[in-house]
Amino acid sequence: MSIPQTLITGANAGIGYGICRRLLLMDLNADLIITCRNKQRAMDTLGRLQKEFGKSINVKFVCLDLGDMRSVEVAVREIRSLFPHLHTLIFNAGAGDFNGLSWGAAITALLSNPIHAITHSNYKIQKIGTRTMDGLGYVFQVNVFAHYYIQQRLIDIHKRVVWESSLEAYPSSFQINDIQGLQTPYPYGSSKRLMDMLHVSSKKDEYLCHPGVCATNIFRDHLSLPLVWVMVFLMYLVRWMGSPWHPVTAEKGASSIIFCALGKGDSSYKWGSGTTRMGREKIRKTVVEDCRMEESLEVRQKMDALYREWRDKLMNI
């Protein structure tokens, strides 16, 4: 199978790195463009890929800091100048801005329903009201708006878009009058719910997916190493108990993203990475819950207005 030119944000670790590996395993000549926050991370990622797949792989990089809109615009211009035609944009990079765990809530949840507790970790404590240097909600900008800006700026040169959402895209975490998630105690869930809502009014070649529950840095960063291993053990345990959403490893978590990047399945659904009890990959389709078309169009109008505002601001940099 030939993999056409594909851009992957946040490719240096976790799901993003897993996506790169899987694409190269499918096609050693895959034409990949990876983005990382700085050149050092990009070179490290490229070096690891070359060590495994050979120095002749066709992987290029662009520096991109999603938390800095100036960096986003500079990256867009570089992409446009170097790659006049892109086939697929995979919006994988993200941030959670977590601040620890509510241990009491975590233990209570584990004792009452372990599968639900390890799937829907509502006991994570998140910072409220964090802004970027641009004055935008930090999680909102990194997870959604900077990607939306890239999509719009490259609208004439790409064919397909894959948005990576989450199981934590709860309707209750999002408020229409707070699309940047500055007031909610769940800015991560708010950003992913916004992503889901935008999908309802998206075009045919826009895909929405999620990686299930994986042991990536987004939760490791606020756990000590022994607790990381405990959490990984619990993930395998609840998978054996029957949870459909625990790929655990980043590469298995990337399965639905690859599925969507290849244009498989109906793009109107939300596709998720799952497994059987024994760990065999199983991609499952779900729907975006409790979102009417009018609501989706309303948030899209807000995003379009913000996009135009920033496009004009960055025009002369």
C-alpha positions in Angstrom: 0.0 0.0 0.0 1.3 3.4 -0.9 0.9 6.1 1.8 0.5 9.6 0.2 1.9 12.8 1.7 0.8 12.9 5.3 1.4 15.6 8.0 1.3 14.5 11.7 1.4 16.9 14.5 3.0 16.0 17.8 5.0 13.1 16.3 7.8 12.8 18.8 6.1 10.6 21.4 3.1 8.6 22.3 0.3 8.2 19.8 2.0 10.5 17.3 5.2 8.4 17.2 3.0 5.3 17.0 1.3 6.7 13.9 4.6 7.3 12.2 5.8 3.8 12.9 2.6 2.1 11.7 2.6 4.1 8.5 6.3 3.2 7.8 5.6 -0.4 8.6 2.8 -0.3 6.0 4.9 1.5 3.4 8.6 2.1 3.8 8.4 4.8 1.2 5.6 6.7 3.0 5.9 10.4 2.5 5.6 11.8 6.0 5.9 15.4 7.4 6.2 15.5 11.2 5.9 18.5 13.5 7.5 18.9 16.9 7.9 21.9 19.1 11.6 22.4 18.4 14.4 21.2 16.1 16.0 19.1 18.8 12.8 17.0 19.3 12.3 16.7 15.6 15.9 15.5 15.0 15.6 13.0 17.9 12.3 11.6 16.4 13.8 11.4 12.9 16.9 9.7 14.3 14.8 7.0 16.1 12.8 6.4 13.0 15.9 6.2 10.8 17.5 3.7 13.3 14.6 1.4 12.9 13.6 1.9 9.3 16.8 3.1 7.6 18.2 6.5 6.7 16.5 6.5 3.3 13.0 7.0 4.8 11.1 9.9 3.4 10.4 11.8 6.6 10.7 15.6 6.8 10.0 17.9 9.8 8.6 21.3 10.5 9.0 23.0 13.8 5.6 23.9 15.3 4.6 25.2 18.8 0.8 25.1 19.0 0.9 27.2 22.1 2.3 30.2 20.1 0.2 31.5 17.2 3.2 33.2 15.6 4.9 29.8 15.5 1.8 28.3 13.9 1.7 30.9 11.1 5.4 30.5 10.5 4.9 26.7 10.2 2.0 27.2 7.9 4.0 29.3 5.5 6.9 26.8 5.6 4.5 23.9 4.8 2.9 25.9 2.0 6.3 26.7 0.5 7.7 23.2 0.7 4.7 21.1 0.1 2.3 22.5 -2.6 0.0 19.4 -2.2 -0.8 17.5 1.0 -3.1 14.5 1.1 -3.8 14.1 4.8 -3.5 16.2 8.0 -3.5 14.2 11.2 -4.1 16.5 14.2 -2.7 14.4 17.0 -0.8 16.8 19.2 -2.5 17.9 22.4 -2.1 19.0 26.0 -4.1 18.3 29.2 -2.7 20.8 31.8 -3.4 18.3 34.5 -2.4 19.2 38.1 -2.6 15.8 39.8 -5.2 13.3 41.0 -8.0 13.5 43.6 -7.0 10.3 45.4 -10.2 10.0 47.4 -12.3 10.2 44.2 -10.0 7.8 42.4 -10.1 5.1 45.1 -13.9 5.4 45.4 -14.3 5.1 41.7 -12.0 2.1 41.5 -13.9 0.3 44.2 -17.3 1.0 42.9 -16.7 0.3 39.1 -13.1 -0.4 38.1 -13.8 -0.6 34.3 -15.6 2.8 34.3 -12.9 4.3 36.6 -10.0 3.3 34.4 -11.9 4.4 31.2 -13.3 7.7 32.4 -10.8 9.2 34.8 -12.9 12.0 36.2 -10.7 12.2 39.3 -7.9 14.0 37.4 -7.4 17.6 38.7 -7.0 20.2 35.9 -5.9 23.8 36.1 -8.6 26.4 35.5 -8.2 29.5 33.4 -4.6 28.9 32.0 -3.9 31.1 29.0 -1.2 31.0 26.4 1.1 34.0 25.6 -1.5 34.8 22.9 -4.2 35.3 25.6 -6.2 32.3 24.4 -7.2 29.3 26.6 -4.1 27.1 26.7 -5.8 23.7 26.2 -8.2 25.2 23.7 -5.4 26.7 21.6 -3.1 23.6 21.6 -5.8 21.0 21.1 -8.3 22.7 18.8 -7.8 26.3 17.7 -4.2 26.1 16.4 -5.1 23.0 14.4 -8.3 24.6 13.1 -6.1 27.6 12.0 -3.7 25.2 10.2 -6.6 23.5 8.5 -8.1 26.7 7.3 -4.8 28.1 6.1 -4.1 24.9 4.2 -7.6 24.5 3.0 -6.7 24.7 -0.7 -3.8 22.1 -0.6 -5.0 19.2 1.5 -7.6 16.5 0.8 -8.3 14.8 4.2 -8.2 15.8 7.8 -8.2 13.5 10.9 -9.0 15.0 14.2 -8.0 13.0 17.3 -10.6 13.4 20.0 -11.0 11.5 23.3 -13.3 9.3 25.4 -13.4 12.4 27.7 -15.4 14.6 25.3 -18.3 14.7 27.7 -21.2 17.1 26.8 -21.2 18.3 30.4 -17.6 19.6 30.2 -18.4 22.2 27.5 -20.4 25.4 27.6 -21.3 27.3 24.4 -20.4 30.7 26.1 -17.0 29.4 27.1 -15.6 27.7 24.0 -12.0 28.3 25.2 -12.7 26.4 28.4 -11.4 29.1 30.7 -14.1 28.7 33.3 -14.6 24.9 33.3 -12.8 22.6 35.7 -12.5 20.3 32.7 -10.6 22.2 30.0 -9.3 19.0 28.4 -12.8 17.5 28.1 -14.1 20.8 26.9 -11.6 21.0 24.1 -12.4 17.5 23.0 -16.1 18.1 23.1 -15.6 21.2 21.0 -13.8 19.0 18.5 -16.7 16.6 18.4 -19.2 19.3 18.0 -17.3 20.8 15.1 -17.3 17.4 13.4 -21.1 17.3 13.3 -21.1 20.1 10.6 -17.8 19.0 8.9 -17.3 18.0 5.3 -17.0 14.4 3.9 -13.3 14.0 4.2 -13.0 15.1 7.8 -12.6 12.2 10.2 -13.0 12.1 13.9 -11.4 9.4 16.1 -10.0 8.6 19.5 -7.2 6.3 20.7 -9.1 4.7 23.6 -7.1 4.6 26.8 -3.3 4.4 26.5 -0.4 4.8 28.7 1.0 7.9 27.2 2.8 10.9 28.7 -0.4 12.9 29.0 -1.2 11.0 32.2 2.3 9.8 33.2 3.5 13.3 33.8 1.5 13.6 37.1 2.3 10.1 38.4 5.4 8.7 40.0 7.0 5.7 38.2 5.6 3.0 40.6 2.1 4.5 40.1 2.5 4.5 36.4 3.1 0.8 36.5 0.1 0.3 38.7 -2.0 2.2 36.3 -0.7 0.2 33.3 -1.5 -3.0 35.2 -5.0 -1.8 35.9 -5.5 -1.0 32.2 -4.6 -4.5 31.2 -6.8 -5.8 34.0 -9.9 -4.0 33.0 -9.3 -4.9 29.4 -9.3 -8.6 30.5 -12.4 -7.9 32.4 -14.2 -6.8 29.2 -13.4 -3.1 28.7 -13.6 -2.4 24.9 -11.5 0.8 25.1 -8.1 -0.2 26.5 -5.4 -0.6 23.7 -2.9 0.4 26.4 0.1 0.8 24.1 0.4 3.9 21.9 0.7 1.8 18.7 -2.5 0.0 19.3 -4.1 3.3 20.2 -3.1 4.6 16.8 -5.2 2.0 15.0 -8.3 4.2 14.6 -6.2 7.2 13.5 -4.5 5.0 10.8 -8.0 3.7 9.8 -9.3 7.2 9.3 -6.1 8.5 7.6 -6.6 5.8 5.0 -10.1 7.0 4.3 -11.7 3.8 5.6 -15.2 3.8 7.0 -18.0 6.4 7.1 -16.6 9.8 8.1 -19.8 10.8 9.8 -19.0 8.5 12.7 -16.5 8.8 15.6 -14.1 5.9 15.3 -12.3 4.5 18.3 -9.3 2.3 19.0 -10.3 -0.7 21.0 -9.2 -4.3 21.5 -10.6 -7.7 22.5 -9.9 -9.1 26.0 -6.7 -10.7 24.6 -5.5 -7.5 23.0 -6.5 -8.0 19.4 -7.1 -4.6 17.8 -10.8 -3.8 17.1 -11.8 -0.5 15.6 -15.3 0.5 16.8 -17.6 3.2 15.5 -19.6 5.5 17.8 -21.5 8.7 17.3 -21.1 12.2 18.7 -23.8 12.4 21.4 -26.2 15.1 22.2 -25.2 17.7 19.5 -27.7 19.2 17.2 -26.6 20.6 13.8 -27.5 24.2 15.0 -25.1 23.9 17.9 -22.3 22.6 15.7 -22.9 25.5 13.3 -22.9 28.0 16.2 -19.5 26.9 17.5 -18.1 26.8 13.9 -19.2 30.4 13.4 -17.3 31.3 16.6 -14.2 29.4 15.5 -14.4 31.0 12.0 -14.6 34.5 13.6 -11.5 33.7 15.8 -9.7 32.3 12.8 -10.2 35.5 10.8 -9.1 37.6 13.7 -5.8 35.8 14.0 -5.3 35.5 10.3 -5.4 39.3 10.1 -3.2 39.7 13.2 -0.5 37.4 11.8 -0.6 38.7 8.2 2.4 40.9 8.5 4.8 38.9 10.7 
